Amino acid sequence: MTDFRTGLGWDNHRLAPGRVLILAGVEIPHETGFEAHSDGDILLHAVTDALLGAVALGDIGMHFPDTDPAWKGASSDRFVRHALALVREQGYRLSNVDSTVILERPKLKDYRPTIRASLAALVELPLDRVNVKFKTSEKVGPVGEQRSAEAQAIVTILRDNSE
């Protein structure tokens, strides 16, 4: 019998001029980027929270508090690797990732293959188990007004309990 769990992650950050816009470790040229303590990669933050949630080990802020100077400017791939290691320590393996980035501009469709490949490589999954969707907020709310951006992720993890 296979034991499976799911985890849901969500993140958002303000957009600010002169900052880097980075998704799954891929820098996207744009006049604004994420205002954050770390590199602000909202997609990787959402994936981190989803992984931690799947094994009931809290959230990104518990493991990497923004009050700790050690994480100032940190690359978010470190957060994902840590969460993935915890999933494995609990005896699970990651099966798939589905994610959504909500950002009014820039349009991200041309970056999809690169972002998806980067995320798949980071979580050590084949491309057919990693999905990245892009949405706008139809000019509604802080995302629609280009003041912020959001990301959501859901993961499925599995443990084979057969003997």
N, C-alpha and C positions, 0 to 999 in steps of 0.2 A: 504494500500500500504506500502511496506517495502522500506525504504531508506537504501542503503548499500554503503559503501565506502571501498576502499582498501588503504593500505599503504605499501611502500617498504622501507626496511632498509638494510644497508650494513655497515660492519666494517672490519678493518684489524689492526693487530698489529705485530710488530717485535717479533721474537722468540729469547730468550736469555737463556743461561745456568743458572741454579739455580733458575729459576722462576717457578711459578705454572702454569700448563696447566689446565685450568678449562673451562668447557662447560656446560651451563645451571646449574651451581652450582655444577657440578660433577667434582672432581679432577681426572685427568688422569695421571697415573704415566709415566713420561718421563723425559729425561735429560734436555729438554728446556721447557720454558713456555712463557707466554705473558709479554712483556715489556710494561707497561702501568701505568697511574696515579692511576687508580682503580685496581680491581683484574684482569682487562683485558679480561673478559669473552666476547669474540667476538660474540658468539651466542646471549647472552642476550642483548648486545649492538645493534645488528641488529634488534632484536625484539622490543626493546625500540624505535628505530628510526622509525620502521614500524608503531607502535601504534601512535606515535606522528604525523607522516605524515598523517595517516588516518583521523585525526581530525584537520589537518593543524595548528599544534602548534609547529612548528620548529623541532629541532633535539636535540639529547642528549647533545651536547656541549652547547646549550643555557640554558638547565635546570641544567646541572651538569658540569660546566666548569673545565677543567683540570688545570686551574690556581688557583682554590679554594682549599686550604689545607683541607677543610672539607671532600673532596672526595678522599683524598690520601688513597689508599688501600681499598676503600669502596667495599662492596659486591654488585655486579651488580643486584642482585635481588631487591634491593632498587629502582633502576632506572626503572625496569619493573613495579613494583608496583605503582610507581608514575605515569607513563604513562598510565597504566590501569585505575587508578583512574580518570585521566583527560578524558579518553575515556568515562567513565561512567558519569562523570559530564556533558558531552555534550549530554547525553541521548542515548548513544550507548552501545551495548554489543558486546564483541568479539565473533566471530563465528568460525574462524579457523586460524591456523598458519601453514605456509609451510616454511621450512628453508633448507639451504644448508651450510655446513661447508666445506671449501676447505683447505686441510692440507695434505702435502706429507706424513709425518709420525708423530706420530704413526698411524697405521691403527685403525680406530675407530669402525668398525662394531660390535665388541663384546660389546661395550659400548652403542650401540643404544638404547636398551630397558631402560637402566637406565637414559640416557640423555633425552630421549623422555618423560619418566614418570616424571622426575624432571621438565621439561618445562611445561608439561600439568598441573601438580599440581600448579606451580607458576602462570599460567595464568587462572587457575580454569576452565579448559576444559577437557572433556573426551578424552581419547587417540585417538579415531577415528577422532578427529578434530585437531590433532597436528602431523605434519610430520617433520622428521629430516633426511636429506640426507647427505651423505659424499662423497666427490670427492677429487681426487688429481689434481695437475696441470700438470701431465705428465712430471715432471722435467723441466718445462718451467717457466721462470720468478722468482721473489723472493719467491713465494710460492713453486714452483718446486725445487728451490735451498735450501729449508728449512730455509730461512731467515725470513719468515713471514707466516701468515695464514689469511684467510678471512672467513667471514660469510655473508650470505644473508638471508633475511626473507621477507615474504609478509603476510599480515594479511587482513582479511575481517571483517568489523564491520557492525552491523545491528542496525536499529532503526525502530520499528514498529510505523507507523503513522496512524494506523486505529483508528477510533473513535467509 
